[in-house]
């Protein structure tokens, strides 16, 4: 089918996620045709380094034949198996065991979902059940962090703290609350790690008290690094301090590792690196490297045991048709094998090179901040470094920067506030990492040449 026919079919029928529907109809779709390693090719034959791994997810890289074969073999043998009625499949059982073995601490119980959003929804249901099982139904308030992202389902979008996911949808609900982000570059207390941690702890405790005290608060949610909020990296010790504060107040601590999990920041899970064990942990994306849909909720022994003991012989009414899909589980097992067979190590080397390369961009007139961990990074653009003045709205950062990078042979995440996000596949070579940095500099030079941007800088 000709690409222009595809564009018209897309305009007429496909409702795209997180898009201006009329804007997308006007611009038309960009059709991707193929991909291999870290390179993506569109329908016109234009090749790009995928500096964003699809949507933070193709951690293993494209075209891994062993993953394709794992899926095909499972489809031939057992294409579907339900987890209902006490049934299961070998891949799902083995994947649950493998994940539990590698998870931090006593996160020994795994509930499979289709992705990150329903993983977050599942945690809310588990937490409510857990608190009622403890005889504490009044613990029904949930707290998350401004600029955090916890999915776009009805419940998850309320825990998400980005305005675009609230506008017009009637969320957040009145039991969903926020505290300010640690956002070091723009934190009112400055960039000192100790001051940022102290401010966050004070904000959490103040919010808990405002809600009626610890006896009213069920759980606190945070990402080890805030992804869709602009790749906001907390100072060392922030995650552990917040976890310990929650423990002291008898508030469940939920680590959302949908983006940071599976080698994105170096280790399999970032919680390992921060030396914390959450009460619940969500994953998705890198779990199957985006080849097929799957997510997972990890539950601690205490949370799982409390729910199980309370239910006794009764069924716990939560599940999905495609929970623990055998094809997804088979893919997950093979992806895990590839991670531990060299991809995690390559990702650590590539991540160090990526961060060094992006740090070298600090001399550019538009670069205000460079931040990240491993293969998860961001460059924040400003027109005045001293005042940290964002790019003017007339510069349309989300559109112009993305378009220019695309034309320069690079896919990045261009946020509307002038932040550029990076999350390349862990398989990247040194040459591909260098290309990401070089093409970013070229894109920044072109942006600086825009009359509205040049005028703002001058």
C-alpha positions as CSV (number, residue, x, y, z in Angstrom):
1,X,0.0,0.0,0.0
2,X,1.3,3.4,-0.9
3,X,2.4,5.6,2.0
4,X,0.0,8.4,1.0
5,X,-2.9,5.9,1.2
6,X,-1.8,4.9,4.7
7,X,-1.7,8.6,5.7
8,X,-5.3,9.0,4.5
9,X,-6.5,5.8,6.3
10,X,-4.7,7.0,9.4
11,X,-6.4,10.4,9.3
12,X,-9.8,8.8,8.9
13,X,-9.7,6.0,11.4
14,X,-6.8,5.8,13.9
15,X,-7.2,7.7,17.2
16,X,-3.6,8.3,18.3
17,X,-2.5,8.4,22.0
18,X,-1.7,11.7,23.6
19,X,-2.2,13.7,20.4
20,X,-4.0,16.8,19.2
21,X,-6.6,14.9,17.0
22,X,-7.1,17.9,14.7
23,X,-3.4,18.7,14.7
24,X,-2.5,15.1,13.8
25,X,-5.1,15.1,11.0
26,X,-3.5,18.2,9.5
27,X,0.1,17.0,9.9
28,X,-0.4,13.4,8.9
29,X,1.2,10.3,10.3
30,X,4.9,9.4,9.9
31,X,4.9,5.7,9.0
32,X,7.7,3.5,10.4
33,X,8.6,0.6,8.2
34,X,11.4,-1.4,9.8
35,X,14.0,-1.4,12.6
36,X,17.2,-3.1,13.5
37,X,19.4,-2.7,16.6
38,X,19.1,1.0,17.4
39,X,18.2,2.2,13.9
40,X,14.6,2.8,12.7
41,X,13.6,3.3,9.0
42,X,10.5,5.1,7.9
43,X,8.4,4.5,4.8
44,X,10.5,6.9,2.7
45,X,13.7,5.0,3.6
46,X,14.9,7.7,6.0
47,X,17.1,6.1,8.8
48,X,17.4,7.4,12.3
49,X,19.0,6.4,15.5
50,X,16.2,5.8,18.0
51,X,17.3,7.8,20.9
52,X,14.1,7.0,22.8
53,X,13.8,3.3,22.3
54,X,10.2,3.6,21.0
55,X,8.6,4.9,24.1
56,X,11.3,4.2,26.7
57,X,10.7,0.5,26.1
58,X,12.8,-1.2,23.4
59,X,15.7,-1.8,25.8
60,X,17.1,-4.8,24.0
61,X,17.0,-3.1,20.6
62,X,15.1,-4.0,17.5
63,X,15.3,-7.2,15.5
64,X,16.6,-9.6,18.2
65,X,15.9,-12.9,16.4
66,X,16.0,-14.9,19.6
67,X,13.1,-12.9,20.9
68,X,11.1,-13.3,17.7
69,X,11.7,-17.1,17.8
70,X,10.7,-17.3,21.5
71,X,7.4,-15.7,20.6
72,X,6.9,-17.8,17.5
73,X,7.7,-21.1,19.3
74,X,5.3,-20.3,22.1
75,X,2.6,-19.4,19.6
76,X,3.0,-22.7,17.9
77,X,2.9,-24.7,21.1
78,X,0.4,-22.8,23.3
79,X,-0.7,-19.4,22.0
80,X,-3.0,-18.6,25.0
81,X,-3.5,-19.9,28.5
82,X,-5.7,-18.3,31.1
83,X,-4.5,-17.8,34.7
84,X,-8.1,-18.2,35.9
85,X,-9.5,-21.4,37.4
86,X,-6.1,-22.4,38.8
87,X,-4.6,-22.8,35.4
88,X,-1.3,-21.5,34.1
89,X,1.5,-22.0,31.6
90,X,5.2,-22.9,32.0
91,X,6.5,-19.6,30.6
92,X,4.4,-17.5,33.1
93,X,5.4,-19.6,36.0
94,X,9.1,-19.5,35.1
95,X,9.0,-15.7,34.5
96,X,7.3,-15.0,37.8
97,X,9.9,-17.1,39.6
98,X,12.8,-15.5,37.7
99,X,11.5,-11.9,38.4
100,X,10.9,-12.7,42.1
101,X,14.4,-14.1,42.4
102,X,15.9,-10.9,41.0
103,X,13.6,-8.3,42.7
104,X,14.8,-6.4,45.7
105,X,14.2,-7.9,49.1
106,X,11.0,-9.8,49.8
107,X,9.1,-8.7,46.6
108,X,8.4,-12.4,46.0
109,X,5.0,-12.3,44.5
110,X,4.3,-11.2,40.9
111,X,0.9,-10.2,39.3
112,X,1.1,-9.9,35.5
113,X,-0.7,-7.1,33.6
114,X,-0.8,-5.8,30.1
115,X,1.3,-2.8,30.7
116,X,2.2,0.0,33.1
117,X,-1.1,1.8,33.4
118,X,-3.0,-1.3,34.5
119,X,-0.1,-2.3,36.7
120,X,-0.7,1.0,38.6
121,X,-4.4,0.4,38.7
122,X,-3.8,-3.0,40.1
123,X,-1.7,-1.6,43.0
124,X,-4.5,0.7,44.0
125,X,-6.9,-2.3,44.2
126,X,-4.3,-4.4,46.1
127,X,-3.6,-1.6,48.5
128,X,-7.3,-0.9,49.2
129,X,-7.8,-4.6,49.8
130,X,-4.7,-4.8,52.1
131,X,-5.8,-1.8,54.2
132,X,-9.3,-3.3,54.7
133,X,-7.8,-6.7,55.5
134,X,-5.8,-5.0,58.3
135,X,-9.0,-3.5,59.7
136,X,-8.0,0.0,58.6
137,X,-10.4,0.9,55.8
138,X,-10.0,4.6,56.8
139,X,-6.5,4.5,55.3
140,X,-7.9,5.5,51.9
141,X,-5.9,8.5,50.8
142,X,-3.1,8.3,48.2
143,X,-0.2,10.6,47.6
144,X,2.1,11.0,44.6
145,X,4.6,13.6,43.3
146,X,4.0,16.6,41.1
147,X,5.4,16.0,37.5
148,X,5.2,12.3,38.1
149,X,3.6,9.9,35.7
150,X,1.7,6.8,36.7
151,X,-0.2,5.9,33.5
152,X,-3.2,7.3,31.7
153,X,-6.0,5.0,32.8
154,X,-8.8,6.6,34.8
155,X,-7.3,5.8,38.2
156,X,-3.6,6.1,37.1
157,X,-4.2,9.5,35.4
158,X,-5.2,10.9,38.8
159,X,-2.0,9.7,40.4
160,X,-0.2,11.2,37.4
161,X,0.6,14.8,38.0
162,X,0.8,16.3,34.5
163,X,-1.9,18.7,33.5
164,X,-2.5,17.2,30.0
165,X,-3.6,14.0,31.6
166,X,-6.2,15.7,33.8
167,X,-7.7,18.4,31.5
168,X,-11.2,17.4,30.5
169,X,-11.2,14.0,32.3
170,X,-12.5,14.8,35.8
171,X,-9.3,13.7,37.6
172,X,-7.6,13.6,40.0
173,X,-10.2,12.2,42.4
174,X,-10.6,13.7,45.8
175,X,-8.5,10.9,47.4
176,X,-5.5,11.5,45.2
177,X,-3.0,14.1,46.4
178,X,0.3,15.6,45.4
179,X,3.5,16.9,46.9
180,X,6.1,19.0,45.0
181,X,8.7,17.3,42.9
182,X,12.4,17.2,43.9
183,X,13.2,18.8,40.5
184,X,16.7,19.9,41.4
185,X,17.3,22.4,38.5
186,X,14.2,24.4,39.5
187,X,13.7,23.6,43.1
188,X,12.8,26.7,45.2
189,X,15.3,25.6,47.9
190,X,18.2,25.4,45.4
191,X,20.2,22.5,44.2
192,X,21.7,21.3,47.5
193,X,20.8,17.6,48.0
194,X,20.3,17.8,51.7
195,X,17.9,20.8,51.4
196,X,15.9,19.1,48.6
197,X,15.5,15.9,50.7
198,X,14.5,17.9,53.8
199,X,12.0,19.9,51.8
200,X,10.4,16.7,50.3
201,X,10.2,15.0,53.7
202,X,8.6,18.1,55.2
203,X,6.1,18.3,52.2
204,X,5.2,14.6,52.7
205,X,4.7,14.9,56.4
206,X,2.7,18.1,56.0
207,X,0.5,16.5,53.4
208,X,-0.1,13.5,55.6
209,X,-1.1,15.7,58.6
210,X,-3.4,17.8,56.4
211,X,-5.2,14.6,55.3
212,X,-5.8,13.6,58.9
213,X,-2.6,11.9,59.9
214,X,-1.0,8.6,59.0
215,X,-4.1,6.7,60.0
216,X,-5.8,8.1,56.8
217,X,-3.1,7.7,54.2
218,X,-2.8,4.3,52.4
219,X,0.2,4.8,50.1
220,X,2.8,7.0,48.5
221,X,3.8,6.6,44.9
222,X,7.0,7.8,43.2
223,X,9.2,7.0,40.2
224,X,12.9,6.5,41.0
225,X,13.4,9.0,38.2
226,X,10.5,11.0,37.0
227,X,10.3,10.2,33.3
228,X,7.5,12.0,31.5
229,X,7.9,14.9,33.9
230,X,11.2,15.7,32.1
231,X,13.6,13.0,33.3
232,X,13.9,14.5,36.8
233,X,16.6,12.8,38.8
234,X,16.3,13.0,42.6
235,X,19.5,13.7,44.6
236,X,21.3,10.7,46.1
237,X,19.5,9.6,49.2
238,X,16.1,11.1,48.3
239,X,14.4,7.8,47.5
240,X,15.7,6.1,50.6
241,X,14.7,9.0,52.8
242,X,11.1,9.0,51.4
243,X,10.9,5.2,51.8
244,X,12.0,5.3,55.4
245,X,9.5,8.2,56.2
246,X,6.7,6.1,54.7
247,X,7.8,3.1,56.8
248,X,7.8,5.2,60.0
249,X,4.3,6.5,59.2
250,X,2.8,3.0,58.3
251,X,2.3,4.2,54.7
252,X,2.9,1.8,51.8
253,X,5.7,2.8,49.5
254,X,5.1,2.1,45.8
255,X,8.1,2.4,43.4
256,X,6.9,2.8,39.8
257,X,9.8,1.3,37.8
258,X,7.9,1.1,34.5
259,X,10.6,3.3,32.9
260,X,13.6,2.8,35.1
261,X,13.4,-1.0,35.3
262,X,15.3,-3.6,33.2
263,X,18.7,-1.8,32.8
264,X,17.5,1.6,31.9
265,X,19.6,3.2,34.6
266,X,22.2,0.4,34.9
267,X,21.0,-2.4,37.2
268,X,18.0,-4.5,36.5
269,X,16.0,-2.3,38.9
270,X,16.9,1.1,40.1
271,X,15.6,0.3,43.6
272,X,18.7,-2.0,43.9
273,X,21.0,0.9,43.2
274,X,19.2,3.0,45.8
275,X,19.3,0.2,48.4
276,X,15.6,0.2,49.0
277,X,12.8,-2.4,49.1
278,X,9.4,-1.0,48.3
279,X,6.2,-2.6,49.5
280,X,5.0,-2.8,45.9
281,X,6.8,-2.2,42.6
282,X,5.4,-1.7,39.1
283,X,7.2,-2.6,35.9
284,X,6.4,-2.9,32.2
285,X,8.2,-1.5,29.0
286,X,11.6,-3.2,29.3
287,X,10.0,-6.3,30.7
288,X,9.4,-7.5,27.2
289,X,11.5,-4.8,25.5
290,X,8.3,-3.6,23.9
291,X,8.0,-6.6,21.6
292,X,4.7,-7.6,23.1
293,X,2.5,-6.1,25.8
294,X,3.2,-7.0,29.4
295,X,3.5,-5.4,32.8
296,X,4.0,-6.7,36.4
297,X,3.2,-5.8,39.9
298,X,5.6,-7.0,42.6
299,X,4.1,-7.5,46.1
300,X,6.1,-7.9,49.3
301,X,5.5,-10.9,51.5
302,X,3.7,-8.8,54.0
303,X,1.3,-7.3,51.5
304,X,0.6,-10.5,49.7
305,X,0.3,-12.5,53.0
306,X,-2.2,-10.1,54.5
307,X,-4.4,-10.1,51.4
308,X,-4.2,-13.9,51.1
309,X,-4.9,-14.6,54.8
310,X,-7.9,-12.2,54.8
311,X,-9.5,-13.8,51.8
312,X,-9.0,-17.3,53.0
313,X,-10.9,-19.7,50.7
314,X,-12.7,-16.8,48.8
315,X,-11.5,-15.6,45.4
316,X,-9.9,-12.2,45.2
317,X,-11.8,-10.5,42.5
318,X,-9.0,-8.9,40.4
319,X,-7.6,-10.2,37.1
320,X,-7.4,-9.7,33.4
321,X,-8.0,-12.0,30.4
322,X,-4.5,-11.5,29.2
323,X,-2.7,-11.6,32.6
324,X,0.4,-13.8,32.3
325,X,-0.1,-14.3,28.6
326,X,2.2,-17.2,27.7
327,X,3.6,-15.5,24.6
328,X,4.5,-12.4,26.5
329,X,6.0,-14.5,29.3
330,X,8.1,-16.4,26.8
331,X,9.3,-13.1,25.4
332,X,10.0,-11.8,28.9
333,X,12.2,-14.9,29.7
334,X,14.2,-14.4,26.5
335,X,14.6,-10.7,27.1
336,X,15.8,-11.3,30.6
337,X,18.4,-13.8,29.2
338,X,19.7,-11.2,26.8
339,X,19.9,-8.5,29.5
340,X,22.0,-10.8,31.7
341,X,24.0,-12.1,28.7
342,X,25.6,-8.8,28.0
343,X,23.0,-6.1,27.3
344,X,23.1,-4.7,30.9
345,X,26.8,-4.4,30.8
346,X,26.7,-2.8,27.3
347,X,24.0,-0.4,28.6
348,X,26.2,0.6,31.5
349,X,29.1,1.4,29.1
350,X,26.9,3.2,26.6
351,X,25.1,5.1,29.4
352,X,28.4,6.5,30.7
353,X,29.3,7.6,27.1
354,X,25.9,9.1,26.6
355,X,26.1,11.1,29.8
356,X,29.6,12.3,29.0
357,X,28.6,13.3,25.5
358,X,25.5,15.3,26.7
359,X,27.6,16.9,29.5
360,X,29.8,18.3,26.7
361,X,26.8,20.1,25.3
362,X,26.7,22.4,28.4
363,X,28.7,25.0,26.5
364,X,25.9,25.5,24.0
365,X,24.0,28.8,24.5
366,X,20.7,27.0,24.8
367,X,21.6,24.3,27.3
368,X,20.6,25.1,30.9
369,X,20.8,21.6,32.5
370,X,22.0,18.1,31.7
371,X,20.8,15.3,33.9
372,X,20.3,11.5,33.9
373,X,21.4,8.1,35.0
374,X,22.7,5.5,32.6
375,X,20.6,5.3,29.4
376,X,18.0,7.7,30.7
377,X,18.9,11.4,30.3
378,X,17.6,14.9,29.5
379,X,18.9,18.2,28.3
380,X,16.9,21.2,29.4
381,X,16.9,24.2,27.1
382,X,16.8,27.9,28.2
383,X,17.3,31.3,26.6
384,X,19.1,32.7,29.7
385,X,21.3,30.4,31.7
386,X,21.5,32.7,34.8
387,X,17.7,33.2,35.0
388,X,16.9,29.7,33.7
389,X,14.4,31.2,31.3
390,X,12.5,28.6,29.2
391,X,12.3,28.7,25.5
392,X,9.4,31.0,24.3
393,X,6.1,29.3,23.6
394,X,6.4,30.7,20.0
395,X,9.4,28.4,19.5
396,X,7.0,25.4,19.7
397,X,9.7,23.2,21.3
398,X,7.8,20.0,21.2
399,X,7.2,20.2,17.4
400,X,10.2,22.0,16.0
401,X,12.8,20.2,18.0
402,X,11.3,16.8,17.3
403,X,11.0,17.6,13.6
404,X,14.6,18.8,13.3
405,X,16.0,15.9,15.1
406,X,14.0,13.5,12.9
407,X,15.4,15.3,9.8
408,X,18.9,15.0,11.3
409,X,18.5,11.2,11.7
410,X,17.6,11.1,15.4
411,X,14.5,10.3,17.4
412,X,14.2,12.0,20.8
413,X,11.4,13.0,23.2
414,X,10.8,16.7,22.8
415,X,8.8,18.0,25.7
416,X,6.7,21.2,25.4
417,X,8.8,23.0,28.1
418,X,12.0,22.6,26.0
419,X,13.3,19.5,27.6
420,X,14.8,16.9,25.4
421,X,14.5,13.3,26.6
422,X,16.8,10.3,25.8
423,X,16.3,6.6,26.4
424,X,18.3,4.7,23.8
425,X,18.3,0.9,23.4
426,X,20.9,-0.8,25.6
427,X,22.5,-2.4,22.5
428,X,23.8,1.0,21.2
429,X,27.3,1.0,19.9
430,X,29.8,3.8,20.7
431,X,29.3,5.2,17.2
432,X,25.5,5.3,17.7
433,X,25.9,7.1,21.1
434,X,28.2,9.6,19.4
435,X,25.7,10.1,16.6
436,X,23.0,10.9,19.2
437,X,25.2,13.6,20.7
438,X,26.3,15.1,17.4
439,X,22.8,15.2,15.9
440,X,21.6,16.8,19.1
441,X,24.1,19.6,18.8
442,X,23.1,20.1,15.2
443,X,19.5,20.3,16.2
444,X,20.3,22.8,18.9
445,X,22.3,25.0,16.5
446,X,19.3,25.0,14.1
447,X,17.0,25.9,16.9
448,X,19.3,28.8,18.1
449,X,19.1,30.2,14.5
450,X,15.3,30.6,14.8
451,X,14.5,34.3,14.9
452,X,12.2,34.0,17.9
453,X,14.7,32.0,19.8
454,X,17.6,34.2,18.8
455,X,15.7,37.3,19.9
456,X,15.0,35.7,23.3
457,X,18.6,34.8,23.8
458,X,19.8,38.3,22.7
